[in-house]
Amino acid sequence: MDEPPASYSWSHLSFFRRFDAMGQCYPWDSEAELYDHVDDLPGPGRPEWEHEYDPADLPE
């Protein structure tokens, strides 16, 4: 990526450290990696709108 890494405040970092300690922090570098991690998490299925719309059709 051409962008510098994100910087977070101490309060956000404390959440990330807690998630990491519990094995629930999943770093990702691309949208595809994010979706792969999300698919592995417990919880409800993917939102219905994700299947009804193509993101390329949405206004920016």
PDBQT receptor file of N, H, CA, C and O in Angstrom, charges set to zero:
ATOM      1  N   MET A   1       0.832  -1.186   0.000  1.00  0.00    +0.000 N 
ATOM      2  CA  MET A   1       0.000   0.000   0.000  1.00  0.00    +0.000 C 
ATOM      3  C   MET A   1       0.876   1.248   0.000  1.00  0.00    +0.000 C 
ATOM      4  O   MET A   1       2.010   1.236   0.477  1.00  0.00    +0.000 OA
ATOM      5  N   ASP A   2       0.327   2.304  -0.539  1.00  0.00    +0.000 N 
ATOM      6  H   ASP A   2      -0.595   2.314  -0.927  1.00  0.00    +0.000 HD
ATOM      7  CA  ASP A   2       1.064   3.566  -0.580  1.00  0.00    +0.000 C 
ATOM      8  C   ASP A   2       0.777   4.441   0.630  1.00  0.00    +0.000 C 
ATOM      9  O   ASP A   2       1.358   5.518   0.764  1.00  0.00    +0.000 OA
ATOM     10  N   GLU A   3      -0.098   4.000   1.502  1.00  0.00    +0.000 N 
ATOM     11  H   GLU A   3      -0.569   3.125   1.393  1.00  0.00    +0.000 HD
ATOM     12  CA  GLU A   3      -0.475   4.796   2.660  1.00  0.00    +0.000 C 
ATOM     13  C   GLU A   3       0.335   4.371   3.886  1.00  0.00    +0.000 C 
ATOM     14  O   GLU A   3       0.686   3.199   4.022  1.00  0.00    +0.000 OA
ATOM     15  N   PRO A   4       0.634   5.324   4.780  1.00  0.00    +0.000 N 
ATOM     16  CA  PRO A   4       1.323   4.944   6.016  1.00  0.00    +0.000 C 
ATOM     17  C   PRO A   4       0.368   4.147   6.911  1.00  0.00    +0.000 C 
ATOM     18  O   PRO A   4      -0.848   4.250   6.754  1.00  0.00    +0.000 OA
ATOM     19  N   PRO A   5       0.895   3.367   7.835  1.00  0.00    +0.000 N 
ATOM     20  CA  PRO A   5       0.007   2.616   8.728  1.00  0.00    +0.000 C 
ATOM     21  C   PRO A   5      -0.834   3.567   9.581  1.00  0.00    +0.000 C 
ATOM     22  O   PRO A   5      -0.422   4.688   9.880  1.00  0.00    +0.000 OA
ATOM     23  N   ALA A   6      -1.995   3.104   9.958  1.00  0.00    +0.000 N 
ATOM     24  H   ALA A   6      -2.330   2.193   9.716  1.00  0.00    +0.000 HD
ATOM     25  CA  ALA A   6      -2.890   3.918  10.782  1.00  0.00    +0.000 C 
ATOM     26  C   ALA A   6      -2.287   4.117  12.164  1.00  0.00    +0.000 C 
ATOM     27  O   ALA A   6      -1.566   3.253  12.663  1.00  0.00    +0.000 OA
ATOM     28  N   SER A   7      -2.580   5.241  12.772  1.00  0.00    +0.000 N 
ATOM     29  H   SER A   7      -3.166   5.942  12.366  1.00  0.00    +0.000 HD
ATOM     30  CA  SER A   7      -2.158   5.475  14.150  1.00  0.00    +0.000 C 
ATOM     31  C   SER A   7      -3.419   5.565  15.007  1.00  0.00    +0.000 C 
ATOM     32  O   SER A   7      -4.446   6.088  14.574  1.00  0.00    +0.000 OA
ATOM     33  N   TYR A   8      -3.321   5.047  16.224  1.00  0.00    +0.000 N 
ATOM     34  H   TYR A   8      -2.486   4.622  16.575  1.00  0.00    +0.000 HD
ATOM     35  CA  TYR A   8      -4.480   4.992  17.110  1.00  0.00    +0.000 C 
ATOM     36  C   TYR A   8      -4.144   5.623  18.446  1.00  0.00    +0.000 C 
ATOM     37  O   TYR A   8      -2.982   5.666  18.849  1.00  0.00    +0.000 OA
ATOM     38  N   SER A   9      -5.162   6.109  19.128  1.00  0.00    +0.000 N 
ATOM     39  H   SER A   9      -6.106   6.074  18.800  1.00  0.00    +0.000 HD
ATOM     40  CA  SER A   9      -4.975   6.698  20.448  1.00  0.00    +0.000 C 
ATOM     41  C   SER A   9      -4.743   5.591  21.471  1.00  0.00    +0.000 C 
ATOM     42  O   SER A   9      -4.968   4.416  21.180  1.00  0.00    +0.000 OA
ATOM     43  N   TRP A  10      -4.303   5.954  22.645  1.00  0.00    +0.000 N 
ATOM     44  H   TRP A  10      -4.120   6.908  22.882  1.00  0.00    +0.000 HD
ATOM     45  CA  TRP A  10      -4.027   4.964  23.693  1.00  0.00    +0.000 C 
ATOM     46  C   TRP A  10      -5.281   4.194  24.066  1.00  0.00    +0.000 C 
ATOM     47  O   TRP A  10      -5.209   3.016  24.415  1.00  0.00    +0.000 OA
ATOM     48  N   SER A  11      -6.442   4.860  23.993  1.00  0.00    +0.000 N 
ATOM     49  H   SER A  11      -6.501   5.817  23.709  1.00  0.00    +0.000 HD
ATOM     50  CA  SER A  11      -7.673   4.148  24.372  1.00  0.00    +0.000 C 
ATOM     51  C   SER A  11      -8.024   3.070  23.345  1.00  0.00    +0.000 C 
ATOM     52  O   SER A  11      -8.500   1.998  23.716  1.00  0.00    +0.000 OA
ATOM     53  N   HIS A  12      -7.794   3.343  22.067  1.00  0.00    +0.000 N 
ATOM     54  H   HIS A  12      -7.406   4.214  21.766  1.00  0.00    +0.000 HD
ATOM     55  CA  HIS A  12      -8.040   2.325  21.045  1.00  0.00    +0.000 C 
ATOM     56  C   HIS A  12      -7.026   1.197  21.160  1.00  0.00    +0.000 C 
ATOM     57  O   HIS A  12      -7.376   0.025  21.023  1.00  0.00    +0.000 OA
ATOM     58  N   LEU A  13      -5.769   1.550  21.413  1.00  0.00    +0.000 N 
ATOM     59  H   LEU A  13      -5.485   2.502  21.525  1.00  0.00    +0.000 HD
ATOM     60  CA  LEU A  13      -4.727   0.530  21.528  1.00  0.00    +0.000 C 
ATOM     61  C   LEU A  13      -5.009  -0.432  22.676  1.00  0.00    +0.000 C 
ATOM     62  O   LEU A  13      -4.696  -1.619  22.582  1.00  0.00    +0.000 OA
ATOM     63  N   SER A  14      -5.597   0.072  23.760  1.00  0.00    +0.000 N 
ATOM     64  H   SER A  14      -5.851   1.037  23.837  1.00  0.00    +0.000 HD
ATOM     65  CA  SER A  14      -5.908  -0.820  24.885  1.00  0.00    +0.000 C 
ATOM     66  C   SER A  14      -6.951  -1.861  24.480  1.00  0.00    +0.000 C 
ATOM     67  O   SER A  14      -6.876  -3.010  24.916  1.00  0.00    +0.000 OA
ATOM     68  N   PHE A  15      -7.919  -1.472  23.654  1.00  0.00    +0.000 N 
ATOM     69  H   PHE A  15      -7.979  -0.538  23.301  1.00  0.00    +0.000 HD
ATOM     70  CA  PHE A  15      -8.888  -2.454  23.154  1.00  0.00    +0.000 C 
ATOM     71  C   PHE A  15      -8.199  -3.492  22.275  1.00  0.00    +0.000 C 
ATOM     72  O   PHE A  15      -8.448  -4.691  22.404  1.00  0.00    +0.000 OA
ATOM     73  N   PHE A  16      -7.323  -3.018  21.373  1.00  0.00    +0.000 N 
ATOM     74  H   PHE A  16      -7.120  -2.044  21.269  1.00  0.00    +0.000 HD
ATOM     75  CA  PHE A  16      -6.622  -3.949  20.487  1.00  0.00    +0.000 C 
ATOM     76  C   PHE A  16      -5.758  -4.918  21.284  1.00  0.00    +0.000 C 
ATOM     77  O   PHE A  16      -5.698  -6.104  20.959  1.00  0.00    +0.000 OA
ATOM     78  N   ARG A  17      -5.092  -4.430  22.319  1.00  0.00    +0.000 N 
ATOM     79  H   ARG A  17      -5.140  -3.467  22.583  1.00  0.00    +0.000 HD
ATOM     80  CA  ARG A  17      -4.261  -5.313  23.152  1.00  0.00    +0.000 C 
ATOM     81  C   ARG A  17      -5.121  -6.357  23.860  1.00  0.00    +0.000 C 
ATOM     82  O   ARG A  17      -4.728  -7.519  23.965  1.00  0.00    +0.000 OA
ATOM     83  N   ARG A  18      -6.284  -5.948  24.340  1.00  0.00    +0.000 N 
ATOM     84  H   ARG A  18      -6.603  -5.004  24.255  1.00  0.00    +0.000 HD
ATOM     85  CA  ARG A  18      -7.182  -6.890  25.011  1.00  0.00    +0.000 C 
ATOM     86  C   ARG A  18      -7.676  -7.944  24.019  1.00  0.00    +0.000 C 
ATOM     87  O   ARG A  18      -7.690  -9.134  24.336  1.00  0.00    +0.000 OA
ATOM     88  N   PHE A  19      -8.076  -7.521  22.839  1.00  0.00    +0.000 N 
ATOM     89  H   PHE A  19      -8.065  -6.555  22.582  1.00  0.00    +0.000 HD
ATOM     90  CA  PHE A  19      -8.520  -8.484  21.818  1.00  0.00    +0.000 C 
ATOM     91  C   PHE A  19      -7.391  -9.441  21.461  1.00  0.00    +0.000 C 
ATOM     92  O   PHE A  19      -7.619 -10.641  21.307  1.00  0.00    +0.000 OA
ATOM     93  N   ASP A  20      -6.168  -8.915  21.328  1.00  0.00    +0.000 N 
ATOM     94  H   ASP A  20      -5.983  -7.940  21.454  1.00  0.00    +0.000 HD
ATOM     95  CA  ASP A  20      -5.026  -9.752  20.981  1.00  0.00    +0.000 C 
ATOM     96  C   ASP A  20      -4.758 -10.773  22.078  1.00  0.00    +0.000 C 
ATOM     97  O   ASP A  20      -4.482 -11.936  21.783  1.00  0.00    +0.000 OA
ATOM     98  N   ALA A  21      -4.835 -10.360  23.333  1.00  0.00    +0.000 N 
ATOM     99  H   ALA A  21      -5.059  -9.415  23.573  1.00  0.00    +0.000 HD
ATOM    100  CA  ALA A  21      -4.598 -11.272  24.462  1.00  0.00    +0.000 C 
ATOM    101  C   ALA A  21      -5.635 -12.396  24.497  1.00  0.00    +0.000 C 
ATOM    102  O   ALA A  21      -5.343 -13.500  24.957  1.00  0.00    +0.000 OA
ATOM    103  N   MET A  22      -6.847 -12.112  24.010  1.00  0.00    +0.000 N 
ATOM    104  H   MET A  22      -7.085 -11.216  23.637  1.00  0.00    +0.000 HD
ATOM    105  CA  MET A  22      -7.904 -13.122  23.991  1.00  0.00    +0.000 C 
ATOM    106  C   MET A  22      -7.940 -13.889  22.670  1.00  0.00    +0.000 C 
ATOM    107  O   MET A  22      -8.831 -14.710  22.448  1.00  0.00    +0.000 OA
ATOM    108  N   GLY A  23      -6.965 -13.617  21.789  1.00  0.00    +0.000 N 
ATOM    109  H   GLY A  23      -6.242 -12.951  21.969  1.00  0.00    +0.000 HD
ATOM    110  CA  GLY A  23      -6.932 -14.300  20.498  1.00  0.00    +0.000 C 
ATOM    111  C   GLY A  23      -8.017 -13.831  19.551  1.00  0.00    +0.000 C 
ATOM    112  O   GLY A  23      -8.444 -14.580  18.672  1.00  0.00    +0.000 OA
ATOM    113  N   GLN A  24      -8.472 -12.585  19.726  1.00  0.00    +0.000 N 
ATOM    114  H   GLN A  24      -8.125 -11.977  20.440  1.00  0.00    +0.000 HD
ATOM    115  CA  GLN A  24      -9.561 -12.063  18.902  1.00  0.00    +0.000 C 
ATOM    116  C   GLN A  24      -9.159 -10.849  18.073  1.00  0.00    +0.000 C 
ATOM    117  O   GLN A  24     -10.024 -10.102  17.616  1.00  0.00    +0.000 OA
ATOM    118  N   CYS A  25      -7.866 -10.642  17.873  1.00  0.00    +0.000 N 
ATOM    119  H   CYS A  25      -7.163 -11.249  18.244  1.00  0.00    +0.000 HD
ATOM    120  CA  CYS A  25      -7.390  -9.529  17.053  1.00  0.00    +0.000 C 
ATOM    121  C   CYS A  25      -6.897 -10.106  15.735  1.00  0.00    +0.000 C 
ATOM    122  O   CYS A  25      -5.980 -10.927  15.712  1.00  0.00    +0.000 OA
ATOM    123  N   TYR A  26      -7.505  -9.678  14.644  1.00  0.00    +0.000 N 
ATOM    124  H   TYR A  26      -8.249  -9.011  14.662  1.00  0.00    +0.000 HD
ATOM    125  CA  TYR A  26      -7.193 -10.228  13.332  1.00  0.00    +0.000 C 
ATOM    126  C   TYR A  26      -6.716  -9.120  12.402  1.00  0.00    +0.000 C 
ATOM    127  O   TYR A  26      -7.536  -8.378  11.861  1.00  0.00    +0.000 OA
ATOM    128  N   PRO A  27      -5.402  -8.993  12.206  1.00  0.00    +0.000 N 
ATOM    129  CA  PRO A  27      -4.922  -7.973  11.271  1.00  0.00    +0.000 C 
ATOM    130  C   PRO A  27      -5.249  -8.354   9.833  1.00  0.00    +0.000 C 
ATOM    131  O   PRO A  27      -5.314  -9.537   9.498  1.00  0.00    +0.000 OA
ATOM    132  N   TRP A  28      -5.452  -7.364   8.995  1.00  0.00    +0.000 N 
ATOM    133  H   TRP A  28      -5.399  -6.403   9.267  1.00  0.00    +0.000 HD
ATOM    134  CA  TRP A  28      -5.748  -7.599   7.577  1.00  0.00    +0.000 C 
ATOM    135  C   TRP A  28      -5.176  -6.464   6.750  1.00  0.00    +0.000 C 
ATOM    136  O   TRP A  28      -5.077  -5.327   7.212  1.00  0.00    +0.000 OA
ATOM    137  N   ASP A  29      -4.797  -6.791   5.511  1.00  0.00    +0.000 N 
ATOM    138  H   ASP A  29      -4.877  -7.715   5.137  1.00  0.00    +0.000 HD
ATOM    139  CA  ASP A  29      -4.196  -5.808   4.623  1.00  0.00    +0.000 C 
ATOM    140  C   ASP A  29      -5.027  -5.534   3.380  1.00  0.00    +0.000 C 
ATOM    141  O   ASP A  29      -4.764  -4.572   2.658  1.00  0.00    +0.000 OA
ATOM    142  N   SER A  30      -6.020  -6.362   3.122  1.00  0.00    +0.000 N 
ATOM    143  H   SER A  30      -6.234  -7.143   3.708  1.00  0.00    +0.000 HD
ATOM    144  CA  SER A  30      -6.863  -6.154   1.947  1.00  0.00    +0.000 C 
ATOM    145  C   SER A  30      -8.313  -6.446   2.329  1.00  0.00    +0.000 C 
ATOM    146  O   SER A  30      -8.585  -7.083   3.347  1.00  0.00    +0.000 OA
ATOM    147  N   GLU A  31      -9.212  -5.982   1.517  1.00  0.00    +0.000 N 
ATOM    148  H   GLU A  31      -8.990  -5.465   0.691  1.00  0.00    +0.000 HD
ATOM    149  CA  GLU A  31     -10.630  -6.224   1.773  1.00  0.00    +0.000 C 
ATOM    150  C   GLU A  31     -10.934  -7.721   1.739  1.00  0.00    +0.000 C 
ATOM    151  O   GLU A  31     -11.758  -8.202   2.518  1.00  0.00    +0.000 OA
ATOM    152  N   ALA A  32     -10.284  -8.452   0.854  1.00  0.00    +0.000 N 
ATOM    153  H   ALA A  32      -9.615  -8.061   0.222  1.00  0.00    +0.000 HD
ATOM    154  CA  ALA A  32     -10.494  -9.905   0.766  1.00  0.00    +0.000 C 
ATOM    155  C   ALA A  32     -10.065 -10.591   2.067  1.00  0.00    +0.000 C 
ATOM    156  O   ALA A  32     -10.755 -11.492   2.544  1.00  0.00    +0.000 OA
ATOM    157  N   GLU A  33      -8.926 -10.170   2.648  1.00  0.00    +0.000 N 
ATOM    158  H   GLU A  33      -8.366  -9.438   2.261  1.00  0.00    +0.000 HD
ATOM    159  CA  GLU A  33      -8.480 -10.740   3.921  1.00  0.00    +0.000 C 
ATOM    160  C   GLU A  33      -9.471 -10.418   5.044  1.00  0.00    +0.000 C 
ATOM    161  O   GLU A  33      -9.751 -11.259   5.898  1.00  0.00    +0.000 OA
ATOM    162  N   LEU A  34      -9.991  -9.201   5.028  1.00  0.00    +0.000 N 
ATOM    163  H   LEU A  34      -9.764  -8.518   4.334  1.00  0.00    +0.000 HD
ATOM    164  CA  LEU A  34     -10.977  -8.821   6.047  1.00  0.00    +0.000 C 
ATOM    165  C   LEU A  34     -12.188  -9.737   5.977  1.00  0.00    +0.000 C 
ATOM    166  O   LEU A  34     -12.634 -10.249   7.004  1.00  0.00    +0.000 OA
ATOM    167  N   TYR A  35     -12.727  -9.952   4.776  1.00  0.00    +0.000 N 
ATOM    168  H   TYR A  35     -12.364  -9.536   3.942  1.00  0.00    +0.000 HD
ATOM    169  CA  TYR A  35     -13.889 -10.823   4.620  1.00  0.00    +0.000 C 
ATOM    170  C   TYR A  35     -13.566 -12.256   5.037  1.00  0.00    +0.000 C 
ATOM    171  O   TYR A  35     -14.421 -12.934   5.608  1.00  0.00    +0.000 OA
ATOM    172  N   ASP A  36     -12.355 -12.729   4.765  1.00  0.00    +0.000 N 
ATOM    173  H   ASP A  36     -11.660 -12.179   4.302  1.00  0.00    +0.000 HD
ATOM    174  CA  ASP A  36     -11.965 -14.074   5.195  1.00  0.00    +0.000 C 
ATOM    175  C   ASP A  36     -12.004 -14.195   6.709  1.00  0.00    +0.000 C 
ATOM    176  O   ASP A  36     -12.498 -15.188   7.243  1.00  0.00    +0.000 OA
ATOM    177  N   HIS A  37     -11.479 -13.178   7.410  1.00  0.00    +0.000 N 
ATOM    178  H   HIS A  37     -11.077 -12.372   6.977  1.00  0.00    +0.000 HD
ATOM    179  CA  HIS A  37     -11.485 -13.214   8.874  1.00  0.00    +0.000 C 
ATOM    180  C   HIS A  37     -12.904 -13.117   9.422  1.00  0.00    +0.000 C 
ATOM    181  O   HIS A  37     -13.258 -13.828  10.363  1.00  0.00    +0.000 OA
ATOM    182  N   VAL A  38     -13.707 -12.251   8.847  1.00  0.00    +0.000 N 
ATOM    183  H   VAL A  38     -13.420 -11.674   8.083  1.00  0.00    +0.000 HD
ATOM    184  CA  VAL A  38     -15.080 -12.061   9.321  1.00  0.00    +0.000 C 
ATOM    185  C   VAL A  38     -15.894 -13.344   9.140  1.00  0.00    +0.000 C 
ATOM    186  O   VAL A  38     -16.711 -13.692   9.992  1.00  0.00    +0.000 OA
ATOM    187  N   ASP A  39     -15.668 -14.037   8.036  1.00  0.00    +0.000 N 
ATOM    188  H   ASP A  39     -15.005 -13.754   7.343  1.00  0.00    +0.000 HD
ATOM    189  CA  ASP A  39     -16.399 -15.285   7.790  1.00  0.00    +0.000 C 
ATOM    190  C   ASP A  39     -16.093 -16.341   8.839  1.00  0.00    +0.000 C 
ATOM    191  O   ASP A  39     -16.915 -17.227   9.076  1.00  0.00    +0.000 OA
ATOM    192  N   ASP A  40     -14.914 -16.265   9.477  1.00  0.00    +0.000 N 
ATOM    193  H   ASP A  40     -14.247 -15.546   9.284  1.00  0.00    +0.000 HD
ATOM    194  CA  ASP A  40     -14.523 -17.253  10.483  1.00  0.00    +0.000 C 
ATOM    195  C   ASP A  40     -15.040 -16.924  11.881  1.00  0.00    +0.000 C 
ATOM    196  O   ASP A  40     -14.962 -17.766  12.775  1.00  0.00    +0.000 OA
ATOM    197  N   LEU A  41     -15.564 -15.719  12.086  1.00  0.00    +0.000 N 
ATOM    198  H   LEU A  41     -15.627 -15.035  11.360  1.00  0.00    +0.000 HD
ATOM    199  CA  LEU A  41     -16.024 -15.313  13.417  1.00  0.00    +0.000 C 
ATOM    200  C   LEU A  41     -17.419 -15.861  13.705  1.00  0.00    +0.000 C 
ATOM    201  O   LEU A  41     -18.248 -15.978  12.802  1.00  0.00    +0.000 OA
ATOM    202  N   PRO A  42     -17.670 -16.194  14.970  1.00  0.00    +0.000 N 
ATOM    203  CA  PRO A  42     -19.025 -16.632  15.313  1.00  0.00    +0.000 C 
ATOM    204  C   PRO A  42     -19.981 -15.450  15.270  1.00  0.00    +0.000 C 
ATOM    205  O   PRO A  42     -19.578 -14.301  15.451  1.00  0.00    +0.000 OA
ATOM    206  N   GLY A  43     -21.236 -15.744  15.031  1.00  0.00    +0.000 N 
ATOM    207  H   GLY A  43     -21.564 -16.677  14.884  1.00  0.00    +0.000 HD
ATOM    208  CA  GLY A  43     -22.241 -14.689  15.022  1.00  0.00    +0.000 C 
ATOM    209  C   GLY A  43     -23.225 -14.896  13.889  1.00  0.00    +0.000 C 
ATOM    210  O   GLY A  43     -23.217 -15.929  13.219  1.00  0.00    +0.000 OA
ATOM    211  N   PRO A  44     -24.076 -13.899  13.683  1.00  0.00    +0.000 N 
ATOM    212  CA  PRO A  44     -25.083 -14.025  12.626  1.00  0.00    +0.000 C 
ATOM    213  C   PRO A  44     -24.423 -14.052  11.250  1.00  0.00    +0.000 C 
ATOM    214  O   PRO A  44     -23.258 -13.683  11.101  1.00  0.00    +0.000 OA
ATOM    215  N   GLY A  45     -25.168 -14.486  10.266  1.00  0.00    +0.000 N 
ATOM    216  H   GLY A  45     -26.114 -14.785  10.387  1.00  0.00    +0.000 HD
ATOM    217  CA  GLY A  45     -24.657 -14.550   8.893  1.00  0.00    +0.000 C 
ATOM    218  C   GLY A  45     -24.405 -13.179   8.317  1.00  0.00    +0.000 C 
ATOM    219  O   GLY A  45     -24.627 -12.165   8.979  1.00  0.00    +0.000 OA
ATOM    220  N   ARG A  46     -23.943 -13.147   7.089  1.00  0.00    +0.000 N 
ATOM    221  H   ARG A  46     -23.762 -13.971   6.551  1.00  0.00    +0.000 HD
ATOM    222  CA  ARG A  46     -23.644 -11.897   6.410  1.00  0.00    +0.000 C 
ATOM    223  C   ARG A  46     -24.932 -11.107   6.199  1.00  0.00    +0.000 C 
ATOM    224  O   ARG A  46     -25.996 -11.698   6.018  1.00  0.00    +0.000 OA
ATOM    225  N   PRO A  47     -24.846  -9.764   6.223  1.00  0.00    +0.000 N 
ATOM    226  CA  PRO A  47     -26.038  -8.953   6.021  1.00  0.00    +0.000 C 
ATOM    227  C   PRO A  47     -26.643  -9.184   4.637  1.00  0.00    +0.000 C 
ATOM    228  O   PRO A  47     -25.941  -9.427   3.656  1.00  0.00    +0.000 OA
ATOM    229  N   GLU A  48     -27.957  -9.099   4.598  1.00  0.00    +0.000 N 
ATOM    230  H   GLU A  48     -28.528  -8.902   5.395  1.00  0.00    +0.000 HD
ATOM    231  CA  GLU A  48     -28.682  -9.364   3.360  1.00  0.00    +0.000 C 
ATOM    232  C   GLU A  48     -28.298  -8.397   2.242  1.00  0.00    +0.000 C 
ATOM    233  O   GLU A  48     -28.235  -8.787   1.076  1.00  0.00    +0.000 OA
ATOM    234  N   TRP A  49     -28.039  -7.120   2.599  1.00  0.00    +0.000 N 
ATOM    235  H   TRP A  49     -28.090  -6.803   3.546  1.00  0.00    +0.000 HD
ATOM    236  CA  TRP A  49     -27.712  -6.130   1.572  1.00  0.00    +0.000 C 
ATOM    237  C   TRP A  49     -26.427  -6.484   0.841  1.00  0.00    +0.000 C 
ATOM    238  O   TRP A  49     -26.229  -6.067  -0.300  1.00  0.00    +0.000 OA
ATOM    239  N   GLU A  50     -25.548  -7.251   1.486  1.00  0.00    +0.000 N 
ATOM    240  H   GLU A  50     -25.708  -7.590   2.413  1.00  0.00    +0.000 HD
ATOM    241  CA  GLU A  50     -24.299  -7.622   0.843  1.00  0.00    +0.000 C 
ATOM    242  C   GLU A  50     -24.539  -8.501  -0.378  1.00  0.00    +0.000 C 
ATOM    243  O   GLU A  50     -23.741  -8.505  -1.315  1.00  0.00    +0.000 OA
ATOM    244  N   HIS A  51     -25.625  -9.231  -0.363  1.00  0.00    +0.000 N 
ATOM    245  H   HIS A  51     -26.274  -9.228   0.398  1.00  0.00    +0.000 HD
ATOM    246  CA  HIS A  51     -25.932 -10.135  -1.461  1.00  0.00    +0.000 C 
ATOM    247  C   HIS A  51     -26.861  -9.484  -2.491  1.00  0.00    +0.000 C 
ATOM    248  O   HIS A  51     -26.950  -9.944  -3.629  1.00  0.00    +0.000 OA
ATOM    249  N   GLU A  52     -27.547  -8.418  -2.088  1.00  0.00    +0.000 N 
ATOM    250  H   GLU A  52     -27.474  -8.044  -1.163  1.00  0.00    +0.000 HD
ATOM    251  CA  GLU A  52     -28.514  -7.778  -2.972  1.00  0.00    +0.000 C 
ATOM    252  C   GLU A  52     -27.905  -6.705  -3.856  1.00  0.00    +0.000 C 
ATOM    253  O   GLU A  52     -28.438  -6.416  -4.927  1.00  0.00    +0.000 OA
ATOM    254  N   TYR A  53     -26.786  -6.100  -3.425  1.00  0.00    +0.000 N 
ATOM    255  H   TYR A  53     -26.353  -6.335  -2.554  1.00  0.00    +0.000 HD
ATOM    256  CA  TYR A  53     -26.217  -4.971  -4.146  1.00  0.00    +0.000 C 
ATOM    257  C   TYR A  53     -24.762  -5.233  -4.494  1.00  0.00    +0.000 C 
ATOM    258  O   TYR A  53     -24.040  -5.911  -3.762  1.00  0.00    +0.000 OA
ATOM    259  N   ASP A  54     -24.358  -4.692  -5.605  1.00  0.00    +0.000 N 
ATOM    260  H   ASP A  54     -24.944  -4.142  -6.199  1.00  0.00    +0.000 HD
ATOM    261  CA  ASP A  54     -22.956  -4.722  -5.994  1.00  0.00    +0.000 C 
ATOM    262  C   ASP A  54     -22.338  -3.419  -5.514  1.00  0.00    +0.000 C 
ATOM    263  O   ASP A  54     -22.828  -2.350  -5.880  1.00  0.00    +0.000 OA
ATOM    264  N   PRO A  55     -21.264  -3.464  -4.695  1.00  0.00    +0.000 N 
ATOM    265  CA  PRO A  55     -20.662  -2.226  -4.188  1.00  0.00    +0.000 C 
ATOM    266  C   PRO A  55     -20.285  -1.239  -5.301  1.00  0.00    +0.000 C 
ATOM    267  O   PRO A  55     -20.262  -0.030  -5.074  1.00  0.00    +0.000 OA
ATOM    268  N   ALA A  56     -19.997  -1.741  -6.475  1.00  0.00    +0.000 N 
ATOM    269  H   ALA A  56     -20.015  -2.723  -6.660  1.00  0.00    +0.000 HD
ATOM    270  CA  ALA A  56     -19.635  -0.845  -7.580  1.00  0.00    +0.000 C 
ATOM    271  C   ALA A  56     -20.826   0.012  -8.015  1.00  0.00    +0.000 C 
ATOM    272  O   ALA A  56     -20.636   1.058  -8.635  1.00  0.00    +0.000 OA
ATOM    273  N   ASP A  57     -22.041  -0.416  -7.699  1.00  0.00    +0.000 N 
ATOM    274  H   ASP A  57     -22.195  -1.266  -7.195  1.00  0.00    +0.000 HD
ATOM    275  CA  ASP A  57     -23.243   0.342  -8.074  1.00  0.00    +0.000 C 
ATOM    276  C   ASP A  57     -23.563   1.462  -7.084  1.00  0.00    +0.000 C 
ATOM    277  O   ASP A  57     -24.375   2.333  -7.396  1.00  0.00    +0.000 OA
ATOM    278  N   LEU A  58     -22.952   1.463  -5.908  1.00  0.00    +0.000 N 
ATOM    279  H   LEU A  58     -22.293   0.755  -5.654  1.00  0.00    +0.000 HD
ATOM    280  CA  LEU A  58     -23.258   2.463  -4.891  1.00  0.00    +0.000 C 
ATOM    281  C   LEU A  58     -22.536   3.774  -5.175  1.00  0.00    +0.000 C 
ATOM    282  O   LEU A  58     -21.398   3.765  -5.643  1.00  0.00    +0.000 OA
ATOM    283  N   PRO A  59     -23.187   4.904  -4.896  1.00  0.00    +0.000 N 
ATOM    284  CA  PRO A  59     -22.525   6.203  -5.115  1.00  0.00    +0.000 C 
ATOM    285  C   PRO A  59     -21.387   6.380  -4.125  1.00  0.00    +0.000 C 
ATOM    286  O   PRO A  59     -21.422   5.849  -3.015  1.00  0.00    +0.000 OA
ATOM    287  N   GLU A  60     -20.400   7.117  -4.534  1.00  0.00    +0.000 N 
ATOM    288  H   GLU A  60     -20.372   7.549  -5.436  1.00  0.00    +0.000 HD
ATOM    289  CA  GLU A  60     -19.263   7.366  -3.647  1.00  0.00    +0.000 C 
ATOM    290  C   GLU A  60     -19.415   8.645  -2.892  1.00  0.00    +0.000 C 
ATOM    291  O   GLU A  60     -18.543   9.002  -2.101  1.00  0.00    +0.000 OA
TER     292      GLU A  60
